[in-house]
Structure formats: structure tokens, C-alpha cells
Amino acid sequence: MKLELSAAFGLVTGYQSYPLPLTGVQARLDLYHKGKMDIGIEMAAMPYIAKDSVIHKNKFGVVGTTPFLSLRYPF
């Protein structure tokens, strides 16, 4: 078994009149490996900032995906 961690940094355009920063992380645990193919479990997470319309303050949070099964084969 092998654990892989990766991160992404970039800009999201088209949401407002200016680009917004984007960050995200992903973790992948390889469970089975045969030849070039491997099967694993992955999960991704992305932080966000949202304005609370009731108290008019920004709130910070993290959105994560549920773990999912992945199949990887390089072509």
C-alpha cells in the first residue's frame, strides 16, 4: 500500500468580475497494484470563505468529498 498526497493552487474565473484563488488537496491510498494498473481510495477537500448574510461576517469552512474508489491506468 502507498499513500499519495497532492495539492492544487490556481484561479477561478467567471464567478465574479475578478478571479478568485483556488486551493485544494487530495489524498489517495493505493490498495491493489498489478502491472501498470492500480486501484485505490481517494478523497479531496477544498477550503472556502462565505459571507453570513445574518451576522454579516465571513465564515471559513472546508468542503470534502466522500471517499471514492479509483482505477488508474497510464496510457
KEKE-3310 file (N, C-alpha, C; in steps of 0.2 Angstrom, whole numbers, plus 5000, padded with zeros to 4 digits):
npx = (5004:5002:5003:4997:4999:4992:4992:4983:4984:4977:4967:4950:4940:4926:4916:4915:4918:4932:4946:4946:4955:4960:4962:4966:4966:4971:4970:4976:4975:4983:4977:4978:4989:4994:5004:5004:4992:4982:4972:4963:4958:4951:4951:4945:4947:4942:4945:4934:4927:4914:4901:4891:4874:4866:4873:4883:4896:4912:4913:4923:4926:4928:4926:4923:4925:4916:4925:4930:4931:4945:4952:4967:4976:4990:4991)
npy = (4994:5011:5029:5043:5061:5076:5093:5108:5123:5138:5149:5154:5159:5169:5168:5180:5197:5197:5187:5172:5165:5148:5133:5117:5100:5083:5066:5049:5032:5018:5002:4990:4984:4980:4976:4990:4995:5002:5001:5011:5021:5037:5054:5071:5088:5105:5122:5135:5152:5161:5173:5177:5180:5184:5189:5196:5193:5185:5168:5153:5137:5120:5110:5093:5078:5063:5047:5039:5025:5022:5019:5018:5019:5021:5028)
npz = (5000:4997:5001:4993:4992:4986:4980:4974:4967:4961:4950:4949:4937:4930:4939:4947:4944:4945:4946:4958:4971:4971:4980:4984:4991:4989:4994:4991:4993:4988:4985:4978:4966:4950:4937:4926:4931:4944:4959:4970:4985:4986:4991:4992:4996:4999:5004:5009:5009:5015:5015:5029:5029:5039:5051:5045:5043:5038:5035:5038:5030:5026:5012:5009:4999:4999:5002:4988:4976:4965:4949:4941:4926:4916:4900)
capx = (5000:5006:4998:4999:4996:4993:4988:4982:4983:4975:4962:4944:4937:4919:4912:4914:4922:4939:4947:4946:4960:4958:4966:4963:4971:4968:4974:4975:4978:4983:4976:4980:4993:4996:5007:5003:4986:4982:4966:4964:4953:4953:4946:4948:4945:4944:4943:4930:4925:4907:4898:4885:4870:4863:4878:4887:4904:4914:4914:4928:4925:4931:4921:4926:4921:4916:4930:4928:4936:4948:4956:4972:4980:4993:4991)
capy = (5000:5018:5035:5049:5067:5081:5100:5112:5131:5142:5155:5153:5165:5168:5168:5187:5202:5196:5180:5171:5160:5141:5129:5110:5094:5076:5060:5043:5026:5013:4996:4985:4986:4974:4979:4997:4997:5001:5003:5014:5025:5044:5059:5078:5093:5112:5127:5141:5158:5163:5178:5175:5186:5186:5192:5200:5191:5180:5161:5149:5130:5115:5105:5087:5073:5056:5043:5035:5020:5025:5015:5022:5015:5026:5026)
capz = (5000:4996:5002:4989:4994:4981:4981:4968:4968:4954:4950:4946:4933:4928:4945:4948:4939:4946:4948:4965:4972:4972:4983:4986:4992:4988:4996:4988:4996:4983:4988:4974:4961:4946:4931:4926:4934:4952:4962:4977:4988:4985:4995:4990:5001:4997:5009:5006:5013:5013:5020:5033:5027:5045:5055:5040:5044:5034:5039:5034:5031:5022:5009:5007:4996:5002:4999:4982:4973:4959:4945:4937:4921:4912:4893)
cpx = (5004:5001:5001:4995:4997:4989:4988:4981:4982:4970:4956:4941:4930:4914:4910:4918:4929:4940:4948:4951:4957:4963:4963:4968:4967:4973:4971:4978:4978:4982:4978:4984:4995:4998:5007:4997:4986:4975:4967:4958:4955:4948:4949:4944:4947:4941:4939:4929:4919:4905:4892:4880:4866:4867:4883:4895:4905:4915:4919:4926:4929:4926:4925:4922:4921:4921:4927:4933:4938:4952:4960:4976:4983:4993:4997)
cpy = (5006:5023:5040:5055:5072:5087:5103:5119:5134:5147:5152:5159:5163:5168:5176:5191:5201:5189:5178:5165:5153:5137:5122:5105:5088:5071:5054:5037:5021:5006:4990:4987:4980:4977:4987:4999:4997:5004:5006:5018:5032:5048:5066:5082:5100:5117:5132:5146:5160:5168:5176:5181:5188:5191:5197:5199:5185:5173:5157:5142:5126:5110:5099:5082:5067:5052:5039:5031:5023:5019:5019:5017:5021:5023:5028)
cpz = (5000:4997:4997:4991:4988:4983:4975:4970:4961:4955:4947:4943:4931:4933:4947:4943:4940:4948:4955:4965:4973:4975:4985:4987:4991:4991:4993:4991:4991:4987:4985:4968:4957:4939:4931:4930:4941:4954:4969:4979:4988:4989:4993:4995:4998:5002:5005:5011:5011:5018:5023:5032:5034:5050:5051:5042:5039:5038:5034:5035:5026:5019:5007:5003:5000:4999:4993:4979:4966:4955:4941:4932:4916:4904:4889)
residu = (MET:LYS:LEU:GLU:LEU:SER:ALA:ALA:PHE:GLY:LEU:VAL:THR:GLY:TYR:GLN:SER:TYR:PRO:LEU:PRO:LEU:THR:GLY:VAL:GLN:ALA:ARG:LEU:ASP:LEU:TYR:HIS:LYS:GLY:LYS:MET:ASP:ILE:GLY:ILE:GLU:MET:ALA:ALA:MET:PRO:TYR:ILE:ALA:LYS:ASP:SER:VAL:ILE:HIS:LYS:ASN:LYS:PHE:GLY:VAL:VAL:GLY:THR:THR:PRO:PHE:LEU:SER:LEU:ARG:TYR:PRO:PHE)
# end
